[in-house]
Amino acid sequence: MIIKAKIDISYIGEQVAHQCFLENRNVDDLDLYLAGAAYAVCFSLLKEKPWMKDKFSEIGSEIARAGTRKFSELMEMEILKKSHPEGNA
């Protein structure tokens, strides 16, 4: 099946991170999943738009950057939720 669509690569990274967070995965797992998402996007582009090959590194970096940022935000919120409001630091 072929579906023609615009791809928001930042959104892909964010969604991968969100799913990893929900599944209690660690940063190493996140890296693997983000790399897999980048490969999937780039393989699809290679078939339909081979002239974009030069942008594959940039695409992979943006997926990783967005995913890492989202995962960090989710982890930070989780830590803040678990911390004591009295401030036992």
N, C-alpha and C positions, 0 to 999 in steps of 0.2 A: 504494500500500500504506500502510495506517495501522497504526502500532505505538504502543500506549499503554505508557509507561514513565516511571519516575522519572528525572529528569535531575540529575546531579551536575555543576553548572557549573564547579566548581573542577577536577574531573577532566578535563573537556573542555579547559580552558586548559592543564593540565599535559601532556596528550597531544599537543596541537598543538605545544607547545614542544619536547617530546621528539622529535617527528617533524622539526621544523625543525632541531634540533640534529643528528640523524642525517643529514640531507641537507646539512649544512654551510651552512645559510642564515644570513643576517645578521639583525640586530635589526629593520631596516626590513621585511624579509620576514615576520618573526615578527609584527610589528604588523599587517600586512595579513591574515595568516592568522587571527590572533586576532579581528580585526574581522569577518572572514567567518564565523567560528564563532559569534560573538555574533549576527550578523544571522540566521544559519540557525536558531539556537535561538529567537530572538524572533519570527521569521516563523512558526515552528511553533506557538509559544504563542499568537500573535495569532489563529490560526485556531481553536484549541481552547479557549483561555482568554483572550478579549479583555479581561476585567476586570484582567488582570495588566499591561496596557500601561504603567501607571505605574511598574512595576518594571524596565522594559527597560534603563534607564540603569544601574541597580544590577547587573543581570545582566551587562551588557557590561563593567562595571568589574571585577566579580569574575572573569570569564573572563580579562580582560587582566592583572589582578593575579596570579592563580594561574599563568598562562602565563609572565609575565615573571619571577616568582620562580623557577619551575622552570628556565627557560632560563639564568638567572643561576647557579643552583646547578650545572647541568651544565657551563657554561663555566668556572666556578671549579674544578671537579673536573678538567677537561681541562687547565687551566693548571697546576694542582698536579702532575698526572701528568707534564707535560712539563718541569717545573722541575728543576733539579739538586739532588739531596739534599744536596750539600756546601754549598749556600747561597752562590751567587755574587753576592749582592746587595751 
